[in-house]
Amino acid sequence: MSHIAMCGVPAVSHVLPSLDLIRELVLRGHRVTYANGTTVADLIAPTGATLVPIESTLPIADNDWPDNPIGAMRVFLDDNIQALPQLHAYYDFDPADLYLYDIGCYAARALAESQGQPIVQLSPTYVAWEDFAGTLPGADGFGTVFSDWLAFNGATTTNWETFMGRPSRALALIPRAMQPFANQVDEQAVTFVGPCLGPRESWTRPHGDDKVLLVSLGSAYTRQPEFYRQCVAAFGNRRGWHAVLQIGKYVDRTELGAIPPNIDVQPWVPQLAILEHADAFITHAGMGSSSEALWTATPVIAVPQAVDQFTNADKLVELGVGRRLDAASATAQILWQTLEELTGNASVLAHSAQLRAEARAEGGTARAADILEAILL
């Protein structure tokens, strides 16, 4: 039995992608600890991993991120600077045989390098490619602080851009189809294992409805009452359609007015379970949602809100399985017209089926666990 440590950040979209892999490692007899915030303890507990509580300074609760990319990167750096001593406080006395880390918790790489232990990044989104240019205007001062911190803490990789964006070993928990410039990725370092999706909550398709539509903007960018009102107007009382509308924690259903009987409004839903039944998916195009759409062969209408979602939305269109709308122009009429065209398009359905087969062939949880166990040998 080996001690495997997973280190993450308390953002739902960063925790969910690796949970089934963590569960599988526990089932295979490994002792797994999971360093993360107590706010995600309920997500981690069912895996059987032992929570190592780590305080985080990330603005997860109010989603108040700086608009400036360097400002957002500095928020993550500051969080990692204060998290590293917390990781040392536990893992210096109980070091792991193998460290795993989310892209947001790169302090774990500094810890592992200082201990001389193997470490693997679990990436919930796309990875850097050969010609990827990650440097942003104004990053010089940020890079100096970052590199100095690495050197002071005993990391063997002291170039901040390499440390942050070029892991020595990584598992990409996404379909390879979602990776920009996939042919330029160093696959000696990165392995695409596809989504690691295991048992989730169940969902029963309502009787008497011909088609199911899921509308969800994920967990973070859900403060969109006007968009939800447009969805109610677009899909309410449409014969033969049942729409599930996830509105998150920032919007109250009373803000949407009268809700037609064919629309189910909830703050949170078992997304993957619904997608197994859904005929279409309106999504913010976060990587987790995009991957689940390909996994279930569900055509998408992408309404990106921030960060990588715009790139993901364009990728889904390029793959022939979706349409992209900007939030400001997503009126009830356009939403309905787009849904009709999408679900009646034979080419979209064919591409969706092909990409589902490719994603599932990448191996998922079992292949990822096999790779990690081989590193332990």
N, C-alpha and C positions, 0 to 999 in steps of 0.2 A: 504494500500500500504506500503510495507516494502522497506527499503534501503538495497540493496544487492551490495557488492563490490567484483569485481573480480580483482585479482592482478597477473600480468604475466610478462614475459620477451619477448623482441622483436625478437623472433625467429619464423619464419613462422610455423615450425613443432610443436611448442608449443602453437601457437595461434589458428590454424585451428580446432583442435579437440573439443574445447569447444564453438565455435562460435554459433552453432545452439542451444545449451542449453542457452546461454546468450540471444539470440533472443527470445526464448520461454519464458524466465522469464520476459522480457520486454512486450511481448504480453499478459502475464497474469496480467499485471498491476503493476508490481514492478518497482521501480526506481533503475536502475542499473548503477553503475559507474564502469569504467574499467581503472585501473592504469597500464599503459604500455608506451612504447616509441612511439614517434610520427611517427617512420618509419613504424609502423603497423597500423596507424590510419585508413587507407583506408580499411583494413580488418575488423576493429571493427565497423566502422561507420554504415554499413548496419544492424547491430543488433539492433540499437536504443539505445545502452548504451552510456553514457557520458564519454568521454575520460578524464582521469586524467593524464596529461603528467608527466612521470617519466624518468629522464635521466638514461641511462644504460652505464656501462663500459665494457660490454661483447663484445668480438671480433666478433660480428655477421657479420659485413660488409665484412671483409677480411677472415673470417673463420680461423683465426690464433690462434688455441688452443694449449696449451702445450701438449706435448706427454705424460708427466708424469701424471698419474691419480690424484695424490695429487696436482700437479700444476693446473690441470683443476678444481679441487674442490676448490682450493684457489681463482681462478678467480671468481667463483660463490660466494664464501663467501665475497670477497672484494666488489663485486657488490651489494650484499645484505646489507652489512654494510653501503655503501653510499646511498642505496635506502631507508633504514628505516627512516631517518629523513625526506625525501621527503614524505613518506607515512604519517608520523605523522603530517606534515605541513598541510595536507588536512583533514585527517580522525580524528584528535583530535577535529576539529571544526565541522565535519559532520560525526560522527561515523556511521558505518553500523550496521544494525541489524543482518547481517550474512556476514561473509567474506568467499570468495572462493579464492583458490590460486593454481597456477601452481607449479609443483615440483621445478622449478628453482627460484621461488620467495618466499622462505620460510621466508623472512623478514615480510611478511604478518602474519605469525603465531605468530611471536614475538609481532607484533602490537596488534593482536586480544587477545592474552593472557594477555598483559599488560592492555587492556581495559576490560577484563572479558567477551568478546563477543564470540559467537560460530563461529567456523571456520571449513571448509571442504576442503580437498585437492581434486583437479580435476587432476587425473593422466593420462597423455597421453601415458603412457607406463606401463610395468608390475610393480608390487609392491613387497615389501619384503615378504618373507615367513618365516615360523617358524625357519628353520635351516639356513636361509640366513646369511652369514658372510660378512659383509660390510667393516670390518676394513682392511686397506691396510698398508703394511710396510711404516714406516715413517709418520704415521698419528697422532702420539702422540702430536707433537707440534701444528699441525693443529687443533686437537681436543681441546687443551687447549685454543687457541685463540677463537675458536668457542664457547665453554662453557662459557668462561669469558664474551664474548659479550652478550650472552643470559642473564646471570645473571645481568649484568649492565643495560640491557634494560627492565627489569621487566618481562621477560618470566617466566612462571611457570614450563615449561619443560626445564631443564638446562643441561641434558645429550645430547650432540650434536648428537650422533648416533640415539637416540630415536627421537629427534626433527626433524632431517633431513629425516630419513628413516621409522619412525613408526608414521604416523599421527593418531590422536585420531579418526578421521572420514575421510573417503576417498571414492570417486566414481572413479572407474577405467573405463575409457572411451575406453575400448578395449574389444574384444571378450574374454571370459574366456578361450577359447581354446588356446589363445596366451600366457597365464600366465604360467611360469615355476612353477612346484610343486604347482599347484592350490589347491590341497587338504591340503596344509600346510599354506594357507593364512587365517588369522584371519578375517572371514567374519562377525564378530560382528562389526569390524571397517571398513572393506572394502566391498563395494558392486560393483559387476561387472554389469554395465548397458549396456555394448557394445558401439559401435561407435554411436555418436550423429551426425547424418548426415541429413541435411535438403536440401532445394532447392539450387542447384548450377547452374553455367553456363551450357547452353545446348551445345550439339555437335551432328552433323548429320553424320551418317555413309555414306561414299562415295558410290555412285551407282556403281554397276558392280564388286565390290570386294567381294570375298567370306568370307574372314576372316580379322580380325583387330588385330594388335599387337601394344601394347603401350610399349615404352621404356622410363623409367624415373629413374634417380638417386636422385630424390627429389630436395630439395632447397639448400642444403649446400655442398654436396660432388660431385659437377658436373664438376670440372675441369679435365675432362677425355677425351681429344680429340682422343687419340688412341683407346679407347674403342668404341667411337662413329663411328670411321672409320671402325672398325671391324663389327659393326652393319650394316653400309651401305653396306659393302661387303657381309655380310651374307644374308640380306633380300632384297637388291635392285634387282628389275626386277624379283622377284619371282611371278610367275603367281598365281593369286587368293589371294594374300596377300597385304594389305595396312598397312604400318607401320608408326606410329606417333612417332617421336624421339624428346623428350624434352632434350635440351642441357644446359639449365640454362644460367646464366649471365656471366660465365667466359670464354666461348668458342664461337668463331664466326663460323657461318656455312661455311665460306670460307675455314676454316681449314680442312674441311671434304672432299674436292675435289668435283667432279661432283656428284650431287644428282639425283638418278633415279626418274622417275615420280611417282612411287608407294610409295615413302617415303616423309613424310611431316615433315620438320625440323622446330622446334619452340623453342624459349627461355623458354616459359611457356605455359602450356596447362591446360584445365579444366579436371583434372585427373579423378575425380569420374564419370563425365559425359561420358568420353571415356570408362572407365572400364565397364559401364553399357552395352556397345556394344562389348567390346573386347573379343577375343578368347584366348588371352594370354597376360602376363604382365612380362616384364623384369624390375626388380626393385632392388634397393639397400637394400630392406627389412627393411626400417625404420618402426616403429610401425604404423604410420598413413597409409602408403602404404600397409603394411601387413594386417591391419584391413579392409581397403577398398577392398582388393583382396578377403578376406573371405566374406565380405558383398555382393559382386557382383558375387561370385562363379567363379572368374577368376583364372585359373591355372597360377603359377608363375615360373619364372626362377630367383632365387635370386643371386645377385652379390653384397654381402655386402662390405661396404667401411670402417666402423668405429663403435665404441661404441657398442650399443646393437644390431646392425644389424646382427652380426654373430650369436648371440643367436636366433634372430628372424628367420634367414634363416634356421638354423637347425630345429627350431620348425615347420616351414612350410613343410620341408621335412618329419619330423616325423608325421605330420598330414596327409600326403599322397596327398598334393595338389601342391607340387613344387619340383624343382630340384635346387641344389646349385652349382654355379661355382665361382671360384676365379677369380678376375679381370685379373690377369696376364695370366691365361690360357684360357680366354674367346676369342678364335680365331673365325674367321668367320665360319670356318668349324664346330667347336664344338657348337657354338651358333645355327647354323641351324639344326644340328643333334639333339640337345637337344629340340629345338622347335618342330620338327617333332614328336619325341618320346612322348613329353608331351601332345601335342594336340590330339594325336591319342590313348591316354591311357584311356580306359573306367573307370578304377578304380579311376584315378585322377578326372575325371568329376563327378563321383558319390560322392566321398569325398567332393568335392567342393560344390555340391548341399546340402549335409547334413550340412556342416558347415555354409553355408549361412542361412539355416533355424534356426540353433541354435543361431547364432549371432543376427538375427532379433527378436528372441523370448526373448532376454534379456531386451528389453524395450526401449533402446535408450533414446532419448531426453525427451519424455513424462514421462517415469519412473524416470529419473534423476530429472526432475523438481518437480515431486510429492514428492520425498524424501526430497528435499531441502525445499519445502513448509511445510512439516510435521515438520521439525526442527524449523521453524519459529513460529509454533503454541505454 
